Amino acid sequence: MKKIIIILVFTVSLCVLASCQQNDKFINPGDYLGGGGTGETAESADDVTDDVKKDFLDKDFSELSQNTSTSGATLVPASDDVYTISSDGTYIFKGTYGGILLGANSLNLHLIFDGATVESKTGIALNGSDYKKLEVVITLIGENSIKSTVEGENAIHIKGALSFNGEGSLSVTSGGKNAIKVSKELTIVDCSLSLIAANHAISALSVLASNCKINVLSAGKDGINAECDDETTAFTTEEGYVYLQNVDYACQTEGDGIQADTVVYISGGTYNIKTTGSFVPKTQMSQYDIEADDFKYIKLGSTYQRIASDETNRYPASQLYGLVQGCKGIKVGEIEYPVTKDSDQEITVTEGDYAIIIDGGTFTIDSTDDAIHANSGNLSVSGGKFTISTYDDALTSDVLTKITGGEITVLKSYEGIEGGYVEITGGKINIIASDDGINAASDDARISEHIIISGGEIYVNAEGDGVDSNGSINMTGGTLIVFGPTSGVNASLDADRGILIDGGYLFAVGPIGMVETPASNSKQNVLSYAQNQTITANTILSLTDEKGTPIFFVTIEKKCQSIIVSCPELTMGNSFKLYGGDTQLCAFMVSSVITSVGSQGNMGNPGGTPPGGFGGGFGGGRGPGR
């Protein structure tokens, strides 16, 4: 893929008002060329604070990390039989065993695996499934393995709490159910785990991992699954969470890569997540637990494509497909967060309502379903580097999606960033989407949708709307480059309650059929240019002052007919020229907030090098960071 470097080289004050290169006035058939009416101002939500993260940040893994002593340990002789432990203590396993049974209540056990192989052909290989008060620590030395191939059985099943430590490794295989099943808390530090499971690779009440390696070679369901007790219906930070600190995690699953009922908090590490879902046609719906609305894919050759819900009625049931089970990259859902309501009964977001919190790490996610999805609560990304490919949405939440930092590259998606509210204050974001690039939408009437962009470098290449809000769009800072659709009923910018541009650098291109110009009560001036003649892809669009001094250039990815530009340099009373290659598209002077310019003349196919061969501006290629 091409790489773009954003170079903001605005050297003069810019503009908005106009006289065309050709004097005939252009009549635009779209929505609002000439002014988008009055836009609404939205209020941004609280960021995640350290107080919210305190329950996780206060966790100290040092004691467990150091608890690796073999002093006073009992060496268990190798045997094909099941070895039963009936008293507290430290036990060393070397060699081959037919199974291990933890056979007494209230045990505090320290198991040392030093080159051990445990394989059961009759049931659970490491069995602590009878006693809820078990506290088990497993220290790994060298290479070890635990395996059960019995149908319907876990390889490791501890009804209490389980911890892994040490510098060794453990391979766990379950051909019948979960690789590791823990009824209380599972903690993993320092060591390396390799897992194969017919069901979940890891299933526990909560999962904590630090400075370790977890490799899920295959799982019939989730890679990591943290599930609350059945009687838990209200949000809590005491269970149902996944906390990963500097973990090297890789998985290939048929379910979710990481799933939690309450919170996923990730701070540092490397995450390579591959989820592969199975599709079935709607004609087979009765055979699976799938809702009719879930059949939202069509088959194109050997692959599948997500379509909009309102398009599904165009297809017969035999051509509509749904996923047999969810297979998201990172997901939180099930327990509802305690979102509050203001006096108008609208949902407001507080700092404690975040379900997915990502502070840092390197993420490569290739998912059939959504890549990162907060099904209840909100999504916060403040750091990290992301490379995402998905058949569905890249980053999405049912309430708020907030991005304050990081580098996010979406190579493939249905929608790039979505939420009832979407707020971006920083970071570098590159989105390729078959539908909307950034979308604020909700089925919840209590949510008054908005998109707020106050910082960051954002590039959008979308076949649907580039940036779309069922409410308002507010831009106060940052850089936003949008290559919208080339035809149809979509636009580069679309908002039901207006687009306010109060700051930042905006460049958006698209067709003329549905042009929506920012609102006339914006505080920063806007140029809206349109023409019937198409400007071809790879044309260099450039803006100069009246004397030809360069202000910016952008090489457009797609053909277009409309161009919307706004930046702080567009000040009243100054004149400017817009070029397509070396062809002057128009000259204009700024005399009001919205300057609308158009021409019906045949411009040919503008191209070539901008006047003077200069470089600089919004970018010289695909978009920020590409």
NULO-352814 format. One record per residue (C-alpha): x, y, z. Coordinates in steps of 0.1 Angstrom, whole numbers, plus 5000, padded with zeros to 4 digits. Last residue first. Example, Ala and Ser with C-alpha at 12.3 -4.5 7.8 and 13.67 -1.06 7.14 Angstrom:
513749895071;512349555078;
END
This chain:
499550535050;500150745081;497551015073;496150975038;496650815004;499451024989;501051364990;499351505020;497251795036;499652055023;503152005007;504651984973;505252244946;505452174908;504952544901;501352494893;500052154902;501451864881;499251674856;495551614857;492151754850;490051534826;488151764803;486852064822;483552074803;481652364818;478952314843;480852504870;480552544907;481652744937;479952774971;481752974998;480352915033;481353145062;481153455041;483353685019;486153455009;487353514973;487353264945;489253124916;488152804900;489152474885;492552584872;494052304852;497652214861;496651914882;493151994894;493552344907;491752564932;492652934933;492453184962;491353534972;491453695006;488653905022;487653675050;489953405063;490453055050;493853005068;492152815097;491152535074;488152415055;487852235022;484852055005;485351914970;482551774948;482651584915;484951304923;487151024909;488950824936;492250824955;492851204953;496351334954;496151624979;497951964977;498252245001;498852625004;501052704974;501853064964;499953124931;499553504936;495853474946;496653204972;497052844962;494952534966;495852194950;494051884938;496551634923;494551394901;495151024910;491450954904;489651154877;487751474882;484251424869;482351694850;479151794867;480952044890;481252114927;483152334951;482352394987;484852615005;484452655042;485252925068;485752835105;483152935132;480352725117;476952885118;476552835080;476552465085;478952235067;478052135031;476151825023;476651694988;474151414979;474251374941;477451574937;479851284941;482751284966;485651474980;486551585016;489351795029;489151935065;491852095086;491052185122;488652435136;485052535142;483452325115;479852245124;478051975104;474251965108;471551775126;471051485102;474651465093;476451355061;479951415048;481651235019;478251155005;475950864998;472950834975;474850684946;478150774930;481950794937;481750734974;483850934999;487551015000;487751195033;490751375048;490351495084;493151675102;492851775139;490752045155;487252165163;485051945141;481451885152;479151635134;475551615145;472851355148;472351045127;476051095119;477950995088;481651055079;482650905045;479250795036;479250465017;482150344995;484550485021;488250595021;488750785054;492050935067;492251085101;495151275118;494251345154;492451625172;489051765181;486651545161;483251505176;480651275161;477151285175;474051075182;471351175207;471050845225;467950785246;466050655215;468350355214;468650215179;471950395175;474150565149;477350765147;479350645117;482950685106;483950525073;480450435062;479950135038;482749925021;485250085045;488950165043;490050365074;493350525084;493650675119;496550855135;495950945171;494051225189;490751365201;488251145184;484751115197;482050885183;478650865200;476050595193;479150415180;481050325148;484550335135;485450165102;482150035088;482049725065;485749675070;489149625053;492549765058;491749955089;494950115102;494750265138;497750435153;497250535190;495650825208;492450975222;489850755205;486350735220;483550505209;480450575229;477150385232;476650045214;480250025206;482249975174;485849955162;486449765129;482949685118;482049385097;483949165072;487149255091;490749355086;492549555113;496049675119;496249845152;499150025170;498550115207;497350415226;494250585241;491550365228;488250375248;485150175240;481850225259;479350015279;477449725265;478249545232;481749695232;483149555199;486649535185;487149345152;483549295143;482848945127;484948755102;488048875120;491648955111;493149155140;496749255143;497249455175;500449605190;500049735226;498750035244;496150185266;493149985255;489950005276;486849815266;483749835289;484050205298;481250345318;483250475347;484350805332;480750915327;478650895295;475251055292;472150875279;469351115270;466351145294;466151515288;467151585323;470251375319;470450995319;473050775335;474850475321;475250195347;476749935323;474749635312;476249295316;476149075285;478849225263;482549285258;484349175227;487749155211;488248995177;484648905171;483548555162;479848535171;478248205161;476648045131;477248355111;474448465087;473948435050;471448575025;471248434990;468948144997;466548375016;465848584985;467648924982;466349274979;464849265014;468449255028;469149615016;467649785047;470049595069;473049715050;475249455034;478249255046;480149075020;481148705019;484048515001;484448234977;482548394948;480648684963;478248554990;475848785006;475848885043;473149035066;471348725080;471548845116;468149015114;466448675111;467848575145;470248285147;470047985171;470647735143;468647465124;465647695119;467847945100;468747695073;466947885044;468848195057;472048055043;474847945067;478248105073;481047975095;483248225113;487048255113;488748455140;492348555138;493948765166;497548855168;498049055200;501349195212;501849355246;500849675263;497949765286;494649585278;491549615298;488549405288;485549475311;482149325320;481048995303;484448925287;485448785253;488848775236;489448605202;485748545198;484448225183;485948005155;489348075168;492948125158;494848295186;497948495195;498748675227;502148815238;501048985271;502349315284;499349355308;496149175300;493049215322;489949015312;486749075332;483748875343;484248935380;484949205406;484549505383;480749485385;477749555363;474449415373;473049075362;475148835382;473048525390;474548325361;478048375375;480148605353;482048485322;485548555311;486348385278;489848375262;490248205228;486548175223;484747885205;486047595185;489547695195;492847655176;496547735181;495747955211;499148095220;499548265253;502848425263;503548595296;504448935310;501148965328;497848785326;494548815345;491348625336;488048645354;485248385360;487248155338;487247985304;490447955284;490747765250;486947775247;485347475229;487147205209;490447325224;494047365216;496347575238;499947675240;500947845273;504248035281;505348145315;505848495331;502548535348;499048385343;496148435367;492748255365;490048365389;487048145399;485447855381;488547775361;488347575328;491447535307;491547345274;487747355271;485747075256;486246735238;489546745220;491246925249;494947005245;497147205269;500847275261;502747415290;505947625290;508747715314;509748045330;507648005361;504048105369;500447975364;497548055388;494247875394;491247965416;488447725426;486547475405;489747375386;489247195353;492247125331;491746915299;488046975299;485646685291;482646655268;484246395246;487546255260;490646385242;492446505274;495946645273;498446825296;501946905284;505247025298;508447185285;511047325309;509947435344;506347555349;504947645383;501247565389;499547745418;496247605430;493747755455;490747515458;487747645476;485047535452;485847155454;484846885429;486347005396;490046985406;490946745378;494146775358;493546525329;489746545329;488246215317;489145855306;492045875282;493946125304;497346255295;499746435318;503246495305;505846645328;509146815320;509246995353;505647065364;505647195399;502247195416;501647425446;498447345464;496247515489;493447265494;490047365509;488447025500;490246705491;490846505459;492846705434;493046435408;496046415384;495946195352;497745915334;501146055342;504446075323;507746215335;508346465361;505746605385;506846795416;504346845445;504147125470;501647095499;498147055511;496646715514;494746455493;496546455459;495346165437;497646035409;495745875380;497545575367;500045555339;502745645365;505645875371;506645905407;505446225425;508346415440;507146585472;508446945476;510247075506;511847365486;510647375450;510447755450;508547925423;506548195441;508448495427;505948565400;503048515423;504448775447;505249015419;501849015403;500549325421;497049445411;496649815418;496449895381;493449675377;491149815404;492550155398;491550175361;488450385368;490450595392;493150635366;490550825344;488750725312;487751035294;484451215301;482051265272;482051555247;479151795244;477551835210;476952165191;474152165166;474352285130;472252545113;471652525076;473952315054;475152595032;475652654995;475552304983;472952155007;471251844994;472351754959;471151864924;473752144923;473052434900;476352564888;476552934878;478153014844;481253234849;483952984840;486952994863;484353054889;484053354912;483853274948;483453314985;485553145013;489153195022;492653115031;495453295051;498853215039;501652965046;499652645053;502352385052;500752095070;502651795057;500851465061;503051185049;501350915029;502450565023;501150364994;500050005000;
END
